[in-house]
Amino acid sequence: MTREQATVIADAINRLRPRWTTDELMTVMGDPRIRERRNMRDVASALAWLALDVGTQSPARLFAPGQWWQNAKAVEHIGPVAPVYRYPAHDDCHECGGPKTAHPLRTCPGYVEPVRTPVPAPAELKSALTPATKETA
């Protein structure tokens, strides 16, 4: 954890618990037991847990083993949540919400074949293409 990261964490925790000074928090995070063995996410999560715990009087409680470290590990397993950018199409399945073209073997009970009517070609286009195909044949 860098000094800049520790400063950001100290400022945030100071806002949660104003009686804990930034210098006090920096001293705790600068201790080798924390600085060399813990990553930024674990320290930030554990300090936030301690800051919101009414039974905690000092950030030095971070040195002791406790539930705050298990909480830090739980945060690590959540992982990022990716946003879904796909907008529903007019022929999406009303049962599962997925695109109908992605149904495996189209076995979803709500699947209905999408209605697509071909657009007729204009007569001028047909007549323009007919002589060209006859000449090449």
The first five atom37 places (N, CA, C, CB, O) and aatype in JSON, in Angstrom:
{
  "aatype": [12, 16, 1, 6, 5, 0, 16, 19, 9, 0, 3, 0, 9, 2, 1, 10, 1, 14, 1, 17, 16, 16, 3, 6, 10, 12, 16, 19, 12, 7, 3, 14, 1, 9, 1, 6, 1, 1, 2, 12, 1, 3, 19, 0, 15, 0, 10, 0, 17, 10, 0, 10, 3, 19, 7, 16, 5, 15, 14, 0, 1, 10, 13, 0, 14, 7, 5, 17, 17, 5, 2, 0, 11, 0, 19, 6, 8, 9, 7, 14, 19, 0, 14, 19, 18, 1, 18, 14, 0, 8, 3, 3, 4, 8, 6, 4, 7, 7, 14, 11, 16, 0, 8, 14, 10, 1, 16, 4, 14, 7, 18, 19, 6, 14, 19, 1, 16, 14, 19, 14, 0, 14, 0, 6, 10, 11, 15, 0, 10, 16, 14, 0, 16, 11, 6, 16, 0],
  "atom_mask": [
    [1, 1, 1, 1, 1],
    [1, 1, 1, 1, 1],
    [1, 1, 1, 1, 1],
    [1, 1, 1, 1, 1],
    [1, 1, 1, 1, 1],
    [1, 1, 1, 1, 1],
    [1, 1, 1, 1, 1],
    [1, 1, 1, 1, 1],
    [1, 1, 1, 1, 1],
    [1, 1, 1, 1, 1],
    [1, 1, 1, 1, 1],
    [1, 1, 1, 1, 1],
    [1, 1, 1, 1, 1],
    [1, 1, 1, 1, 1],
    [1, 1, 1, 1, 1],
    [1, 1, 1, 1, 1],
    [1, 1, 1, 1, 1],
    [1, 1, 1, 1, 1],
    [1, 1, 1, 1, 1],
    [1, 1, 1, 1, 1],
    [1, 1, 1, 1, 1],
    [1, 1, 1, 1, 1],
    [1, 1, 1, 1, 1],
    [1, 1, 1, 1, 1],
    [1, 1, 1, 1, 1],
    [1, 1, 1, 1, 1],
    [1, 1, 1, 1, 1],
    [1, 1, 1, 1, 1],
    [1, 1, 1, 1, 1],
    [1, 1, 1, 0, 1],
    [1, 1, 1, 1, 1],
    [1, 1, 1, 1, 1],
    [1, 1, 1, 1, 1],
    [1, 1, 1, 1, 1],
    [1, 1, 1, 1, 1],
    [1, 1, 1, 1, 1],
    [1, 1, 1, 1, 1],
    [1, 1, 1, 1, 1],
    [1, 1, 1, 1, 1],
    [1, 1, 1, 1, 1],
    [1, 1, 1, 1, 1],
    [1, 1, 1, 1, 1],
    [1, 1, 1, 1, 1],
    [1, 1, 1, 1, 1],
    [1, 1, 1, 1, 1],
    [1, 1, 1, 1, 1],
    [1, 1, 1, 1, 1],
    [1, 1, 1, 1, 1],
    [1, 1, 1, 1, 1],
    [1, 1, 1, 1, 1],
    [1, 1, 1, 1, 1],
    [1, 1, 1, 1, 1],
    [1, 1, 1, 1, 1],
    [1, 1, 1, 1, 1],
    [1, 1, 1, 0, 1],
    [1, 1, 1, 1, 1],
    [1, 1, 1, 1, 1],
    [1, 1, 1, 1, 1],
    [1, 1, 1, 1, 1],
    [1, 1, 1, 1, 1],
    [1, 1, 1, 1, 1],
    [1, 1, 1, 1, 1],
    [1, 1, 1, 1, 1],
    [1, 1, 1, 1, 1],
    [1, 1, 1, 1, 1],
    [1, 1, 1, 0, 1],
    [1, 1, 1, 1, 1],
    [1, 1, 1, 1, 1],
    [1, 1, 1, 1, 1],
    [1, 1, 1, 1, 1],
    [1, 1, 1, 1, 1],
    [1, 1, 1, 1, 1],
    [1, 1, 1, 1, 1],
    [1, 1, 1, 1, 1],
    [1, 1, 1, 1, 1],
    [1, 1, 1, 1, 1],
    [1, 1, 1, 1, 1],
    [1, 1, 1, 1, 1],
    [1, 1, 1, 0, 1],
    [1, 1, 1, 1, 1],
    [1, 1, 1, 1, 1],
    [1, 1, 1, 1, 1],
    [1, 1, 1, 1, 1],
    [1, 1, 1, 1, 1],
    [1, 1, 1, 1, 1],
    [1, 1, 1, 1, 1],
    [1, 1, 1, 1, 1],
    [1, 1, 1, 1, 1],
    [1, 1, 1, 1, 1],
    [1, 1, 1, 1, 1],
    [1, 1, 1, 1, 1],
    [1, 1, 1, 1, 1],
    [1, 1, 1, 1, 1],
    [1, 1, 1, 1, 1],
    [1, 1, 1, 1, 1],
    [1, 1, 1, 1, 1],
    [1, 1, 1, 0, 1],
    [1, 1, 1, 0, 1],
    [1, 1, 1, 1, 1],
    [1, 1, 1, 1, 1],
    [1, 1, 1, 1, 1],
    [1, 1, 1, 1, 1],
    [1, 1, 1, 1, 1],
    [1, 1, 1, 1, 1],
    [1, 1, 1, 1, 1],
    [1, 1, 1, 1, 1],
    [1, 1, 1, 1, 1],
    [1, 1, 1, 1, 1],
    [1, 1, 1, 1, 1],
    [1, 1, 1, 0, 1],
    [1, 1, 1, 1, 1],
    [1, 1, 1, 1, 1],
    [1, 1, 1, 1, 1],
    [1, 1, 1, 1, 1],
    [1, 1, 1, 1, 1],
    [1, 1, 1, 1, 1],
    [1, 1, 1, 1, 1],
    [1, 1, 1, 1, 1],
    [1, 1, 1, 1, 1],
    [1, 1, 1, 1, 1],
    [1, 1, 1, 1, 1],
    [1, 1, 1, 1, 1],
    [1, 1, 1, 1, 1],
    [1, 1, 1, 1, 1],
    [1, 1, 1, 1, 1],
    [1, 1, 1, 1, 1],
    [1, 1, 1, 1, 1],
    [1, 1, 1, 1, 1],
    [1, 1, 1, 1, 1],
    [1, 1, 1, 1, 1],
    [1, 1, 1, 1, 1],
    [1, 1, 1, 1, 1],
    [1, 1, 1, 1, 1],
    [1, 1, 1, 1, 1],
    [1, 1, 1, 1, 1],
    [1, 1, 1, 1, 1],
    [1, 1, 1, 1, 1]
  ],
  "atom_positions": [
    [[0.86, -1.17, 0.0], [0.0, 0.0, 0.0], [0.91, 1.23, 0.0], [-0.98, 0.0, 1.24], [1.84, 1.34, 0.8]],
    [[0.62, 2.14, -0.89], [1.43, 3.35, -0.99], [0.98, 4.41, 0.02], [1.36, 3.92, -2.42], [-0.1, 4.29, 0.62]],
    [[1.8, 5.42, 0.2], [1.46, 6.51, 1.12], [0.22, 7.26, 0.64], [2.64, 7.49, 1.28], [-0.61, 7.66, 1.45]],
    [[0.1, 7.44, -0.67], [-1.07, 8.13, -1.22], [-2.35, 7.35, -0.95], [-0.9, 8.35, -2.74], [-3.38, 7.93, -0.59]],
    [[-2.28, 6.04, -1.13], [-3.45, 5.2, -0.84], [-3.82, 5.27, 0.64], [-3.19, 3.74, -1.25], [-4.99, 5.38, 0.99]],
    [[-2.81, 5.21, 1.5], [-3.05, 5.29, 2.95], [-3.66, 6.64, 3.32], [-1.74, 5.06, 3.73], [-4.51, 6.71, 4.21]],
    [[-3.23, 7.7, 2.66], [-3.78, 9.04, 2.94], [-5.25, 9.12, 2.54], [-2.98, 10.12, 2.2], [-6.06, 9.69, 3.27]],
    [[-5.59, 8.55, 1.41], [-6.99, 8.54, 0.97], [-7.85, 7.75, 1.96], [-7.11, 7.93, -0.46], [-8.94, 8.2, 2.33]],
    [[-7.36, 6.6, 2.38], [-8.11, 5.78, 3.35], [-8.25, 6.54, 4.67], [-7.4, 4.4, 3.6], [-9.33, 6.57, 5.26]],
    [[-7.16, 7.16, 5.14], [-7.21, 7.9, 6.41], [-8.21, 9.04, 6.35], [-5.82, 8.45, 6.76], [-8.94, 9.27, 7.31]],
    [[-8.25, 9.75, 5.24], [-9.22, 10.84, 5.09], [-10.66, 10.33, 5.12], [-8.97, 11.6, 3.79], [-11.53, 10.94, 5.75]],
    [[-10.9, 9.22, 4.45], [-12.25, 8.66, 4.42], [-12.67, 8.16, 5.81], [-12.33, 7.5, 3.4], [-13.8, 8.39, 6.23]],
    [[-11.78, 7.48, 6.49], [-12.11, 6.94, 7.83], [-12.28, 8.1, 8.82], [-11.0, 5.96, 8.33], [-13.11, 8.02, 9.72]],
    [[-11.5, 9.16, 8.66], [-11.64, 10.33, 9.52], [-13.02, 10.95, 9.39], [-10.56, 11.36, 9.19], [-13.55, 11.49, 10.35]],
    [[-13.6, 10.86, 8.2], [-14.97, 11.39, 8.02], [-16.0, 10.49, 8.71], [-15.3, 11.51, 6.51], [-17.03, 10.96, 9.18]],
    [[-15.72, 9.19, 8.75], [-16.63, 8.28, 9.45], [-16.51, 8.42, 10.97], [-16.35, 6.83, 9.04], [-17.51, 8.35, 11.68]],
    [[-15.29, 8.61, 11.44], [-15.02, 8.73, 12.89], [-14.11, 9.93, 13.11], [-14.37, 7.41, 13.46], [-12.89, 9.78, 13.17]],
    [[-14.68, 11.14, 13.25], [-13.87, 12.36, 13.35], [-12.88, 12.39, 14.52], [-14.77, 13.53, 13.47], [-11.87, 13.09, 14.45]],
    [[-13.15, 11.64, 15.59], [-12.22, 11.63, 16.73], [-10.92, 10.91, 16.41], [-12.89, 10.98, 17.93], [-9.92, 11.1, 17.1]],
    [[-10.93, 10.07, 15.36], [-9.7, 9.4, 14.94], [-8.99, 10.34, 13.97], [-9.99, 8.0, 14.27], [-9.48, 10.57, 12.86]],
    [[-7.86, 10.87, 14.38], [-7.15, 11.83, 13.54], [-6.49, 11.12, 12.35], [-6.09, 12.6, 14.36], [-6.24, 9.92, 12.39]],
    [[-6.23, 11.89, 11.32], [-5.55, 11.35, 10.14], [-4.16, 10.85, 10.5], [-5.47, 12.41, 9.03], [-3.72, 9.82, 9.99]],
    [[-3.47, 11.58, 11.39], [-2.12, 11.16, 11.81], [-2.17, 9.82, 12.55], [-1.49, 12.23, 12.72], [-1.32, 8.96, 12.35]],
    [[-3.17, 9.66, 13.4], [-3.33, 8.4, 14.14], [-3.6, 7.25, 13.18], [-4.48, 8.52, 15.17], [-3.04, 6.16, 13.34]],
    [[-4.44, 7.48, 12.21], [-4.75, 6.44, 11.22], [-3.52, 6.11, 10.36], [-5.92, 6.88, 10.33], [-3.28, 4.95, 10.05]],
    [[-2.76, 7.14, 9.97], [-1.55, 6.92, 9.17], [-0.51, 6.12, 9.97], [-0.96, 8.26, 8.72], [0.2, 5.3, 9.41]],
    [[-0.43, 6.37, 11.27], [0.51, 5.63, 12.12], [0.13, 4.16, 12.17], [0.54, 6.21, 13.53], [0.99, 3.29, 12.07]],
    [[-1.16, 3.88, 12.32], [-1.64, 2.49, 12.37], [-1.36, 1.8, 11.03], [-3.16, 2.43, 12.71], [-0.87, 0.67, 11.0]],
    [[-1.69, 2.47, 9.92], [-1.49, 1.86, 8.61], [-0.01, 1.77, 8.23], [-2.23, 2.65, 7.54], [0.37, 0.94, 7.41]],
    [[0.83, 2.62, 8.83], [2.26, 2.59, 8.55], [3.01, 1.52, 9.3], [0.0, 0.0, 0.0], [4.17, 1.23, 8.98]],
    [[2.37, 0.91, 10.28], [3.02, -0.16, 11.04], [3.3, -1.34, 10.1], [2.12, -0.62, 12.23], [2.46, -1.68, 9.28]],
    [[4.48, -1.98, 10.21], [4.82, -3.09, 9.31], [3.83, -4.25, 9.36], [6.19, -3.6, 9.65], [3.67, -4.97, 8.37]],
    [[3.17, -4.44, 10.48], [2.19, -5.53, 10.56], [1.02, -5.3, 9.62], [1.67, -5.68, 12.0], [0.39, -6.25, 9.16]],
    [[0.73, -4.07, 9.33], [-0.35, -3.73, 8.4], [0.22, -3.46, 7.01], [-1.14, -2.51, 8.91], [-0.23, -4.05, 6.03]],
    [[1.21, -2.57, 6.94], [1.75, -2.11, 5.65], [2.31, -3.26, 4.81], [2.83, -1.07, 5.88], [2.13, -3.28, 3.59]],
    [[2.99, -4.2, 5.42], [3.67, -5.25, 4.67], [2.83, -6.51, 4.48], [4.95, -5.62, 5.37], [3.15, -7.33, 3.62]],
    [[1.77, -6.66, 5.24], [1.0, -7.91, 5.18], [-0.41, -7.77, 4.62], [0.91, -8.49, 6.53], [-1.05, -8.77, 4.31]],
    [[-0.89, -6.56, 4.48], [-2.28, -6.36, 4.05], [-2.33, -5.48, 2.8], [-3.12, -5.72, 5.18], [-1.49, -4.6, 2.61]],
    [[-3.33, -5.74, 1.96], [-3.49, -4.89, 0.78], [-4.46, -3.74, 1.1], [-3.99, -5.72, -0.43], [-5.12, -3.73, 2.14]],
    [[-4.53, -2.8, 0.18], [-5.31, -1.59, 0.41], [-6.79, -1.89, 0.65], [-5.17, -0.65, -0.78], [-7.41, -1.31, 1.54]],
    [[-7.37, -2.81, -0.14], [-8.79, -3.11, -0.01], [-9.11, -3.71, 1.37], [-9.23, -4.09, -1.12], [-10.11, -3.35, 1.98]],
    [[-8.25, -4.61, 1.85], [-8.47, -5.22, 3.17], [-8.39, -4.17, 4.28], [-7.44, -6.32, 3.42], [-9.23, -4.15, 5.18]],
    [[-7.39, -3.31, 4.21], [-7.21, -2.28, 5.24], [-8.38, -1.3, 5.23], [-5.88, -1.52, 5.03], [-8.92, -0.96, 6.29]],
    [[-8.79, -0.85, 4.05], [-9.9, 0.11, 3.97], [-11.19, -0.5, 4.5], [-10.09, 0.58, 2.52], [-11.93, 0.15, 5.24]],
    [[-11.46, -1.75, 4.12], [-12.69, -2.4, 4.58], [-12.66, -2.64, 6.09], [-12.88, -3.73, 3.85], [-13.66, -2.4, 6.77]],
    [[-11.53, -3.1, 6.6], [-11.43, -3.37, 8.04], [-11.53, -2.08, 8.85], [-10.11, -4.08, 8.36], [-12.2, -2.06, 9.88]],
    [[-10.89, -1.02, 8.4], [-10.99, 0.26, 9.12], [-12.4, 0.84, 9.07], [-10.0, 1.26, 8.54], [-12.87, 1.41, 10.05]],
    [[-13.07, 0.68, 7.94], [-14.46, 1.16, 7.86], [-15.34, 0.37, 8.83], [-15.0, 1.02, 6.4], [-16.2, 0.95, 9.49]],
    [[-15.12, -0.93, 8.91], [-15.89, -1.76, 9.84], [-15.65, -1.28, 11.27], [-15.51, -3.27, 9.7], [-16.59, -1.13, 12.05]],
    [[-14.37, -1.05, 11.62], [-14.04, -0.6, 12.97], [-14.59, 0.8, 13.25], [-12.52, -0.61, 13.17], [-15.05, 1.07, 14.36]],
    [[-14.55, 1.67, 12.27], [-15.04, 3.04, 12.46], [-16.54, 3.07, 12.73], [-14.72, 3.89, 11.24], [-17.04, 3.93, 13.46]],
    [[-17.26, 2.13, 12.14], [-18.72, 2.1, 12.32], [-19.14, 1.25, 13.52], [-19.38, 1.56, 11.07], [-20.32, 1.22, 13.88]],
    [[-18.19, 0.56, 14.14], [-18.48, -0.28, 15.31], [-18.45, 0.6, 16.57], [-17.45, -1.45, 15.43], [-17.43, 1.22, 16.87]],
    [[-19.56, 0.65, 17.3], [-19.63, 1.5, 18.49], [-18.72, 1.01, 19.61], [-21.06, 1.57, 19.0], [-18.34, 1.8, 20.47]],
    [[-18.39, -0.25, 19.61], [-17.52, -0.8, 20.66], [-16.04, -0.53, 20.45], [0.0, 0.0, 0.0], [-15.24, -0.78, 21.35]],
    [[-15.67, -0.03, 19.31], [-14.26, 0.24, 19.02], [-13.91, 1.67, 19.43], [-13.96, 0.01, 17.5], [-14.56, 2.63, 19.0]],
    [[-12.88, 1.8, 20.27], [-12.48, 3.11, 20.76], [-11.29, 3.68, 20.0], [-12.16, 3.03, 22.22], [-11.09, 4.9, 19.96]],
    [[-10.47, 2.8, 19.38], [-9.25, 3.26, 18.74], [-8.99, 2.46, 17.46], [-8.05, 3.14, 19.7], [-9.35, 1.29, 17.39]],
    [[-8.37, 3.09, 16.45], [-8.04, 2.35, 15.24], [-6.93, 1.32, 15.47], [-7.63, 3.31, 14.15], [-6.67, 0.49, 14.6]],
    [[-6.28, 1.37, 16.63], [-5.24, 0.39, 16.95], [-5.82, -1.02, 17.11], [-4.51, 0.79, 18.24], [-5.09, -2.0, 17.12]],
    [[-7.12, -1.1, 17.23], [-7.77, -2.42, 17.29], [-7.55, -3.19, 15.98], [-9.29, -2.25, 17.57], [-7.76, -4.4, 15.93]],
    [[-7.13, -2.5, 14.95], [-6.85, -3.12, 13.66], [-5.76, -4.18, 13.77], [-6.44, -2.05, 12.65], [-5.74, -5.13, 12.98]],
    [[-4.84, -4.04, 14.76], [-3.75, -5.01, 14.92], [-4.25, -6.37, 15.42], [-2.72, -4.47, 15.89], [-3.59, -7.38, 15.2]],
    [[-5.38, -6.39, 16.07], [-5.9, -7.64, 16.64], [-6.68, -8.42, 15.59], [-6.8, -7.34, 17.85], [-7.27, -7.83, 14.69]],
    [[-6.67, -9.75, 15.7], [-7.53, -10.52, 14.79], [-8.99, -10.31, 15.18], [-7.16, -12.04, 14.82], [-9.31, -10.18, 16.37]],
    [[-9.84, -10.29, 14.21], [-11.25, -10.08, 14.52], [-12.11, -10.17, 13.29], [0.0, 0.0, 0.0], [-11.64, -10.44, 12.18]],
    [[-13.39, -9.92, 13.51], [-14.38, -10.03, 12.44], [-14.12, -9.03, 11.31], [-15.78, -9.81, 13.01], [-14.51, -9.28, 10.17]],
    [[-13.48, -7.92, 11.62], [-13.21, -6.91, 10.59], [-12.32, -7.44, 9.48], [-12.56, -5.69, 11.21], [-12.42, -6.99, 8.34]],
    [[-11.44, -8.4, 9.79], [-10.6, -8.99, 8.73], [-11.39, -9.99, 7.9], [-9.36, -9.67, 9.34], [-11.14, -10.1, 6.7]],
    [[-12.33, -10.71, 8.51], [-13.17, -11.61, 7.71], [-14.08, -10.79, 6.8], [-14.02, -12.52, 8.64], [-14.35, -11.19, 5.67]],
    [[-14.54, -9.65, 7.28], [-15.35, -8.76, 6.47], [-14.55, -8.27, 5.26], [-15.85, -7.56, 7.3], [-15.09, -8.16, 4.16]],
    [[-13.27, -7.98, 5.46], [-12.42, -7.53, 4.36], [-12.28, -8.62, 3.3], [-11.02, -7.11, 4.88], [-12.29, -8.32, 2.11]],
    [[-12.17, -9.87, 3.72], [-12.07, -10.97, 2.76], [-13.39, -11.18, 2.02], [-11.67, -12.27, 3.48], [-13.38, -11.56, 0.85]],
    [[-14.51, -10.94, 2.69], [-15.81, -11.1, 2.03], [-15.97, -10.07, 0.93], [-16.96, -10.97, 3.05], [-16.55, -10.37, -0.12]],
    [[-15.48, -8.87, 1.14], [-15.57, -7.82, 0.13], [-14.79, -8.22, -1.11], [-15.05, -6.47, 0.68], [-15.18, -7.91, -2.24]],
    [[-13.67, -8.91, -0.91], [-12.82, -9.31, -2.02], [-13.51, -10.3, -2.95], [-11.53, -9.91, -1.5], [-13.25, -10.32, -4.15]],
    [[-14.4, -11.14, -2.41], [-15.05, -12.18, -3.21], [-16.28, -11.69, -3.96], [-15.43, -13.32, -2.33], [-16.8, -12.41, -4.82]],
    [[-16.76, -10.51, -3.65], [-17.95, -10.0, -4.32], [-17.67, -9.77, -5.8], [-18.43, -8.71, -3.66], [-18.46, -10.18, -6.65]],
    [[-16.58, -9.12, -6.1], [-16.21, -8.88, -7.5], [-17.02, -7.76, -8.11], [0.0, 0.0, 0.0], [-18.05, -7.36, -7.58]],
    [[-16.54, -7.27, -9.22], [-17.25, -6.18, -9.87], [-18.52, -6.66, -10.55], [-16.36, -5.51, -10.89], [-18.6, -7.79, -11.01]],
    [[-19.5, -5.8, -10.59], [-20.75, -6.11, -11.26], [-20.75, -5.37, -12.58], [-21.99, -5.71, -10.38], [-20.7, -4.14, -12.62]],
    [[-20.81, -6.12, -13.66], [-20.77, -5.5, -14.98], [-22.17, -5.0, -15.36], [-20.24, -6.5, -16.04], [-23.15, -5.72, -15.17]],
    [[-22.26, -3.8, -15.88], [-23.57, -3.31, -16.32], [-24.03, -4.03, -17.58], [-23.52, -1.81, -16.57], [-23.22, -4.48, -18.38]],
    [[-25.32, -4.13, -17.73], [-25.9, -4.75, -18.91], [-26.32, -3.64, -19.86], [-27.12, -5.68, -18.55], [-27.15, -2.8, -19.51]],
    [[-25.75, -3.63, -21.04], [-26.02, -2.57, -21.99], [-27.02, -2.97, -23.06], [-24.75, -2.13, -22.63], [-27.34, -2.16, -23.92]],
    [[-27.52, -4.19, -23.04], [-28.42, -4.66, -24.07], [-29.83, -4.16, -23.77], [-28.4, -6.21, -24.17], [-30.34, -4.33, -22.67]],
    [[-30.45, -3.55, -24.76], [-31.82, -3.1, -24.61], [-32.74, -4.18, -25.16], [-32.06, -1.73, -25.34], [-32.38, -4.84, -26.13]],
    [[-33.92, -4.38, -24.57], [-34.81, -5.43, -25.06], [-35.27, -5.14, -26.48], [-36.02, -5.57, -24.13], [-35.59, -4.01, -26.84]],
    [[-35.3, -6.19, -27.26], [-35.78, -6.09, -28.63], [-37.27, -6.41, -28.67], [-34.98, -7.04, -29.56], [-37.83, -6.94, -27.71]],
    [[-37.9, -6.09, -29.78], [-39.34, -6.3, -29.88], [-39.71, -7.78, -29.84], [-39.86, -5.68, -31.16], [-40.84, -8.11, -29.48]],
    [[-38.78, -8.67, -30.2], [-39.13, -10.08, -30.21], [-38.4, -10.88, -29.13], [-38.83, -10.67, -31.57], [-38.19, -12.08, -29.29]],
    [[-38.02, -10.22, -28.01], [-37.41, -10.95, -26.9], [-38.44, -11.86, -26.25], [-36.83, -9.97, -25.86], [-39.65, -11.63, -26.34]],
    [[-37.94, -12.89, -25.62], [-38.81, -13.85, -24.95], [-39.48, -13.2, -23.74], [-38.01, -15.1, -24.51], [-38.83, -12.53, -22.94]],
    [[-40.77, -13.4, -23.62], [-41.51, -12.83, -22.49], [-41.39, -13.69, -21.24], [-42.97, -12.65, -22.86], [-41.76, -13.25, -20.16]],
    [[-40.89, -14.91, -21.37], [-40.71, -15.79, -20.22], [-39.36, -15.56, -19.54], [-40.83, -17.25, -20.65], [-39.3, -15.33, -18.33]],
    [[-38.28, -15.63, -20.32], [-36.95, -15.54, -19.71], [-36.26, -14.22, -19.98], [-36.09, -16.66, -20.22], [-35.24, -13.94, -19.35]],
    [[-36.76, -13.38, -20.88], [-36.16, -12.09, -21.16], [-34.99, -12.12, -22.11], [0.0, 0.0, 0.0], [-34.48, -11.07, -22.49]],
    [[-34.54, -13.3, -22.49], [-33.4, -13.42, -23.39], [-33.78, -13.2, -24.83], [0.0, 0.0, 0.0], [-34.96, -13.24, -25.19]],
    [[-32.77, -12.96, -25.66], [-33.08, -12.82, -27.08], [-33.53, -14.16, -27.65], [-31.86, -12.29, -27.86], [-32.95, -15.2, -27.34]],
    [[-34.53, -14.14, -28.46], [-35.09, -15.4, -28.98], [-34.1, -16.15, -29.84], [-36.35, -15.13, -29.77], [-34.16, -17.38, -29.93]],
    [[-33.19, -15.44, -30.47], [-32.2, -16.13, -31.3], [-31.2, -16.91, -30.46], [-31.46, -15.13, -32.17], [-30.51, -17.78, -30.99]],
    [[-31.11, -16.62, -29.18], [-30.15, -17.3, -28.31], [-30.76, -18.49, -27.58], [-29.58, -16.33, -27.32], [-30.04, -19.16, -26.83]],
    [[-32.02, -18.77, -27.75], [-32.63, -19.91, -27.07], [-31.99, -21.2, -27.56], [-34.17, -19.93, -27.3], [-31.93, -21.44, -28.77]],
    [[-31.51, -22.03, -26.65], [-30.95, -23.31, -27.09], [-32.08, -24.21, -27.61], [-30.18, -24.0, -25.93], [-33.0, -24.57, -26.87]],
    [[-31.98, -24.56, -28.84], [-32.98, -25.41, -29.49], [-34.39, -24.84, -29.38], [-32.96, -26.8, -28.9], [-35.37, -25.53, -29.61]],
    [[-34.45, -23.6, -29.02], [-35.73, -22.9, -28.9], [-36.74, -23.66, -28.04], [-36.32, -22.66, -30.28], [-37.9, -23.84, -28.42]],
    [[-36.26, -24.11, -26.88], [-37.09, -24.92, -25.99], [-37.78, -24.13, -24.9], [-36.27, -25.99, -25.37], [-38.54, -24.7, -24.12]],
    [[-37.54, -22.83, -24.81], [-38.18, -22.04, -23.78], [-39.69, -22.07, -24.01], [-37.64, -20.57, -23.78], [-40.14, -21.91, -25.14]],
    [[-40.49, -22.27, -22.94], [-41.94, -22.35, -23.12], [-42.55, -21.07, -23.68], [-42.6, -22.69, -21.81], [-43.62, -21.12, -24.28]],
    [[-41.9, -19.94, -23.48], [-42.46, -18.69, -23.97], [-41.98, -18.31, -25.35], [0.0, 0.0, 0.0], [-42.32, -17.25, -25.87]],
    [[-41.19, -19.18, -25.96], [-40.63, -18.83, -27.26], [-41.68, -18.89, -28.35], [-39.46, -19.75, -27.61], [-42.41, -19.87, -28.49]],
    [[-41.74, -17.82, -29.12], [-42.61, -17.76, -30.29], [-41.72, -17.3, -31.44], [-43.85, -16.77, -30.07], [-40.95, -16.35, -31.3]],
    [[-41.82, -17.97, -32.55], [-41.02, -17.63, -33.72], [-41.28, -16.17, -34.1], [-41.33, -18.57, -34.92], [-42.44, -15.78, -34.24]],
    [[-40.24, -15.36, -34.26], [-40.47, -13.97, -34.64], [-41.07, -13.87, -36.04], [-39.16, -13.18, -34.57], [-40.74, -14.64, -36.93]],
    [[-41.94, -12.91, -36.19], [-42.61, -12.72, -37.48], [-41.78, -11.73, -38.29], [-44.09, -12.2, -37.29], [-41.6, -10.57, -37.91]],
    [[-41.3, -12.2, -39.4], [-40.53, -11.32, -40.28], [-41.05, -11.51, -41.7], [-38.99, -11.63, -40.2], [-40.91, -12.58, -42.29]],
    [[-41.64, -10.48, -42.22], [-42.15, -10.56, -43.59], [-41.14, -9.93, -44.53], [-43.54, -9.86, -43.72], [-40.64, -8.84, -44.27]],
    [[-40.84, -10.62, -45.64], [-39.87, -10.04, -46.57], [-40.43, -8.8, -47.24], [-39.46, -11.07, -47.63], [-41.63, -8.72, -47.54]],
    [[-39.58, -7.85, -47.47], [-39.97, -6.62, -48.15], [-39.93, -6.91, -49.65], [-39.04, -5.41, -47.75], [-38.88, -7.3, -50.17]],
    [[-41.05, -6.71, -50.36], [-41.05, -6.99, -51.8], [-40.15, -6.0, -52.55], [-42.48, -6.92, -52.36], [-40.13, -4.81, -52.25]],
    [[-39.44, -6.51, -53.51], [-38.57, -5.66, -54.33], [-39.43, -4.84, -55.28], [-37.52, -6.5, -55.11], [-40.42, -5.35, -55.8]],
    [[-39.08, -3.61, -55.52], [-39.84, -2.79, -56.46], [-39.75, -3.37, -57.88], [-39.31, -1.33, -56.45], [-38.77, -4.02, -58.23]],
    [[-40.78, -3.12, -58.68], [-40.85, -3.65, -60.05], [-39.68, -3.15, -60.89], [-42.18, -3.27, -60.71], [-39.17, -3.89, -61.74]],
    [[-39.25, -1.91, -60.69], [-38.14, -1.38, -61.48], [-36.86, -2.15, -61.2], [-37.93, 0.11, -61.19], [-36.05, -2.38, -62.1]],
    [[-36.67, -2.54, -59.95], [-35.48, -3.3, -59.59], [-35.51, -4.68, -60.24], [-35.35, -3.43, -58.06], [-34.5, -5.15, -60.75]],
    [[-36.66, -5.31, -60.22], [-36.79, -6.63, -60.84], [-36.51, -6.55, -62.33], [-38.2, -7.21, -60.59], [-35.79, -7.39, -62.88]],
    [[-37.07, -5.54, -62.99], [-36.87, -5.43, -64.43], [-35.42, -5.06, -64.76], [-37.83, -4.39, -65.03], [-34.9, -5.46, -65.8]],
    [[-34.78, -4.29, -63.89], [-33.39, -3.93, -64.14], [-32.46, -5.12, -63.95], [-32.97, -2.79, -63.22], [-31.42, -5.2, -64.61]],
    [[-32.81, -6.03, -63.07], [-31.94, -7.19, -62.8], [-32.18, -8.31, -63.8], [-32.17, -7.7, -61.37], [-31.27, -9.1, -64.06]],
    [[-33.37, -8.41, -64.35], [-33.7, -9.5, -65.25], [-32.84, -9.51, -66.5], [-35.14, -9.42, -65.64], [-32.3, -10.57, -66.81]],
    [[-32.68, -8.43, -67.25], [-31.83, -8.46, -68.44], [-30.37, -8.79, -68.11], [-31.91, -7.13, -69.17], [-29.7, -9.46, -68.9]],
    [[-29.88, -8.33, -66.99], [-28.5, -8.58, -66.65], [-28.27, -10.06, -66.4], [-28.09, -7.78, -65.42], [-27.22, -10.59, -66.77]],
    [[-29.18, -10.72, -65.8], [-29.02, -12.15, -65.54], [-29.17, -12.95, -66.81], [-30.03, -12.62, -64.49], [-28.55, -14.01, -66.93]],
    [[-29.97, -12.51, -67.75], [-30.15, -13.25, -69.02], [-28.91, -13.12, -69.9], [-31.39, -12.72, -69.79], [-28.55, -14.07, -70.6]],
    [[-28.25, -11.93, -69.86], [-27.08, -11.71, -70.69], [-25.89, -12.54, -70.22], [-26.72, -10.23, -70.69], [-25.1, -13.01, -71.04]],
    [[-25.75, -12.73, -68.9], [-24.61, -13.48, -68.37], [-24.83, -14.97, -68.52], [-24.38, -13.14, -66.9], [-23.87, -15.74, -68.45]],
    [[-26.04, -15.4, -68.73], [-26.32, -16.84, -68.82], [-26.07, -17.36, -70.18], [-27.71, -17.14, -68.44], [-26.25, -18.56, -70.42]]
  ]
}
